[in-house]
Amino acid sequence: MSERDHRRHLVIRRADRPGDLGWVVMAHGEIYERQFGWNTDFEALVAKIVAEYAAKHDPATEAAWIAEVDGERAGCVFLVAGDQPGVAKLRILLVAPTARGLGLGARLAEECLDFARRAGYRRVTLWTNDVLVAARKIYQRFGFRLADEEPHHSFGHDLVGQNWVLDLR
């Protein structure tokens, strides 16, 4: 890390300010298009996740966070209730390319998993794609294990979707 990076001000906070949710959707759309060539179908998926969270999340069991670098949004993650009791889903973890290498992805994941434990979840699941190598390394670092994977065609590309699971007990 350079001298300049040591002086950067890093903050993880709740995604509760005007513009936060819109930024999440926009950042995912723009970054994934630039990095992977994904089309607007991906941005629409993120918009759906964010809209569902905004419309009906339970603050006791669901939360979202924004990472900031020097006062600018640079990352996010969401934790929402899963389809089964005691199971949560980690959703839409992202760190902007300009903020990578600062440990924000791990800090966001840690905040999310700490909240999941406090909220009483027994397990956290997530769905990702195998091309997201850096995110996968973060998940593995926290103990997630690959449950299954399946090829699919989404976002304009042939991909391999993966389901990961973390037992919190």
C-alpha positions in Angstrom: 0.0 0.0 0.0 1.4 3.4 -0.9 1.8 6.4 1.4 -1.3 7.9 -0.4 -3.4 4.9 0.5 -2.5 5.1 4.2 -4.0 8.6 4.3 -7.3 7.5 2.7 -10.4 7.7 4.9 -12.3 4.4 4.7 -15.8 4.1 6.2 -18.4 1.3 6.2 -21.9 2.6 7.0 -25.5 1.7 6.5 -27.0 2.3 3.1 -29.6 4.8 4.5 -28.8 8.1 2.7 -30.6 9.5 -0.3 -28.9 8.3 -3.4 -27.4 5.1 -1.8 -29.8 2.6 -3.4 -29.6 4.3 -6.8 -25.8 4.3 -6.6 -25.9 0.5 -6.0 -27.9 -0.1 -9.1 -25.9 2.3 -11.3 -22.5 1.1 -10.1 -23.3 -2.5 -10.7 -24.6 -1.7 -14.2 -21.6 0.4 -15.2 -18.8 -1.6 -13.6 -20.0 -5.0 -14.8 -20.5 -3.7 -18.3 -17.0 -2.3 -18.3 -15.3 -5.3 -16.6 -17.3 -8.2 -18.1 -19.4 -6.8 -20.9 -22.6 -7.7 -19.1 -25.8 -6.2 -20.6 -28.6 -4.3 -18.8 -30.2 -7.6 -17.8 -27.7 -7.6 -14.9 -28.5 -4.1 -13.9 -32.2 -5.0 -14.0 -31.6 -7.9 -11.6 -29.7 -5.6 -9.2 -32.5 -3.1 -9.5 -35.0 -5.8 -8.6 -33.0 -6.8 -5.5 -32.6 -3.2 -4.4 -36.3 -2.4 -5.0 -37.4 -5.4 -3.0 -35.1 -4.4 -0.1 -36.3 -0.8 -0.2 -40.0 -1.8 -0.3 -40.1 -4.4 2.5 -36.9 -5.0 4.4 -37.2 -5.7 8.1 -34.4 -3.7 9.8 -34.1 -6.3 12.6 -33.1 -9.0 10.1 -32.0 -7.3 6.9 -29.5 -4.6 6.2 -27.4 -2.9 3.5 -24.0 -1.2 3.8 -22.0 1.3 1.7 -18.3 1.6 1.7 -16.8 5.1 1.3 -13.3 6.1 0.4 -12.6 9.8 1.2 -16.3 10.5 1.4 -17.2 8.9 -2.0 -19.3 5.7 -2.4 -17.0 2.9 -3.4 -18.7 -0.4 -2.5 -21.8 -2.1 -1.1 -23.3 -5.3 0.2 -26.8 -6.4 1.3 -28.1 -9.1 3.7 -31.7 -10.2 3.2 -33.8 -13.0 4.6 -33.6 -16.2 2.6 -36.4 -18.5 1.5 -36.1 -20.7 4.7 -36.3 -19.7 8.3 -32.8 -19.1 9.8 -31.2 -18.6 6.4 -30.0 -15.2 5.0 -28.7 -14.3 1.6 -25.6 -12.2 1.1 -26.4 -10.1 -2.0 -24.7 -7.7 -4.5 -21.2 -7.3 -2.9 -19.3 -4.8 -5.0 -16.1 -2.7 -4.7 -15.5 -0.1 -7.4 -12.2 -0.8 -9.3 -10.7 2.5 -8.0 -11.1 1.3 -4.4 -9.9 -2.3 -4.8 -6.9 -3.5 -2.8 -8.0 -1.4 0.2 -9.7 -4.4 2.0 -13.2 -3.0 1.5 -14.7 -6.2 0.1 -13.6 -8.1 3.2 -14.8 -5.3 5.5 -18.2 -5.3 3.9 -18.5 -9.1 4.1 -17.4 -9.1 7.7 -20.0 -6.4 8.6 -22.7 -8.4 6.8 -21.8 -11.7 8.5 -21.5 -10.0 12.0 -25.0 -8.6 11.5 -26.3 -12.1 10.3 -25.0 -13.6 13.5 -26.6 -10.9 15.7 -29.9 -11.3 13.9 -29.9 -15.0 14.7 -29.3 -16.6 11.3 -27.9 -20.1 11.3 -26.7 -20.0 7.7 -25.9 -17.5 4.9 -26.1 -18.4 1.3 -25.1 -16.5 -1.9 -25.3 -16.8 -5.6 -22.4 -15.7 -7.8 -20.7 -16.5 -11.1 -17.4 -18.2 -11.5 -15.8 -15.2 -13.3 -16.0 -13.1 -10.1 -12.7 -14.5 -8.8 -11.9 -11.7 -6.3 -15.3 -12.0 -4.7 -15.0 -15.7 -4.5 -11.7 -15.4 -2.6 -13.4 -13.2 0.0 -16.2 -15.7 0.4 -13.7 -18.5 0.9 -11.8 -16.5 3.4 -14.9 -16.3 5.6 -15.6 -20.0 5.3 -18.2 -20.2 2.6 -18.2 -23.5 0.8 -19.3 -24.2 -2.8 -22.6 -26.1 -2.7 -23.2 -26.4 -6.4 -22.7 -24.8 -9.8 -24.5 -24.8 -13.1 -23.9 -23.3 -16.5 -26.4 -20.6 -17.7 -26.8 -17.9 -20.3 -27.4 -14.5 -18.6 -26.4 -10.9 -19.0 -25.5 -11.6 -22.7 -22.9 -14.3 -21.8 -22.4 -18.0 -21.1 -21.6 -18.2 -17.4 -21.3 -20.7 -14.6 -23.5 -19.8 -11.7 -22.4 -20.9 -8.2 -24.3 -21.3 -4.9 -22.2 -20.9 -1.8 -23.1 -21.6 1.8 -21.7 -20.6 5.2 -22.8 -22.3 8.4 -22.8 -19.7 11.2 -23.1 -22.2 14.1 
